[in-house]
């Protein structure tokens, strides 16, 4: 914590009041910067997943012994988990949101 070294209590109270008035603005600016970074990173990941899906939609990359239908389902699930798992959403298996339509 910042300790003021003023000699008079009046100046000490002024410095404390100034710090308390400025601190919320500093914290808000830092939180805004962090949220902007998170949203930017998430938007970039959504674009990458969408591009991967659109590129391989008709011929998805499957394992050598994967069944055709269940292999495609696992591939799509992996794309979904890339989004929900990386950002901590979706429960124990990265199962997506539980809201209506999710």
Buried (B, 14 or more C-beta within 10 A) or exposed (E): EEEEEEEEEEEBEEBEEEEEEEEEEEEEEEEEEEEEEEEEEEEEBEEEBEEBBEEBEEEBEBEEEBEEEEBBEBBEBBBBBBBBBBEEBBEEEBBBEEEEEE
